[in-house]
Amino acid sequence: MRIAVPANAAGGLDAKRSDHFVRCDIFTMIECDEPKAITGATTMQNGHHEAGGCMVPVKTLLNAGVETIIVGGIGQGLCAV
């Protein structure tokens, strides 16, 4: 399973979770095996929010095979999927 966590600065397992999904600097991508043990972690730059709105990070993570997102907040309004 691949899990994405929005983070600021360099990201990684020790990074603090970003409070805002769309405007985070980077995503920490966590790989887990079936019993949910962490097997690896990488980072991926967030796309530019201005270039395509709130769907840029959603599409980026979908294309990266993310199945789960751990997030503290997603905007003030609703984004259509």
N, C-alpha and C positions, 0 to 999 in steps of 0.2 A: 504494500500500500504506500502511496506517496501522499504526504501531508505538506501543505504550505502554510507558513506562518509569516505574516508581514513584519518586517523589522526595519530598524534604522541603522545607519552607518554600515559596518561591514557584514552584518548578519551573522549567521552561524548559531550553533547550539547554545552558546553563552550570551547571545544578544538579547536585548530587551524587546518584547513584542511591541510593534508600532500600534498606536491607538487608532490609526486610520488606514483601512485596507487600500484604498485607491491611491493615496498620497504617500505611501511608505517608500523608502529608498530602495529596498531590496526584499526578496522573499527567501526565507530559509526553507529549503526543501528537505524533508525528513523521510527517509526510507525505512519502512517497518516490515518485518516478516509476519507470518500468520499469527504467532502468539503475541504480536504487537511489540516485539523488542526492536529497538533502534538498530539498524544495520548500516546506516550511513547518512551523511548529510552534505548538501551542497548549497550554493546560493545562486540566485538568478535575479538580475536587475529587473526592476519594475518598468513597464512601458510608460510613455509620456501621457499623462491624463488629458492634456490639452489636445492631443492628436486624435483622439477618438472617444473621449468621454469615459464613463465608468466601465465600459465593456472592455477596454484595453487590457487591464490586468486579468479579467475573467477569461478572455480568449487566450491570453498568454499562458495562464495556468492550465487551462483545458488542453491546449496543444502540448504541454509538458507532461501530461498524464496524471495531473493532480486529481485525487479522489476526495480529499477532505481539506477544508480550510479552517484554521483556528484564528479567529479574529475578534477584536474588541469592539469595533464599530465600522459601519459601512454607511457613510454619508448622512445627510439630513433628510433625504427623500428616498424614493424607490427607484431602482434601475430595472428596466424591462429586460428580461432574458430572452 
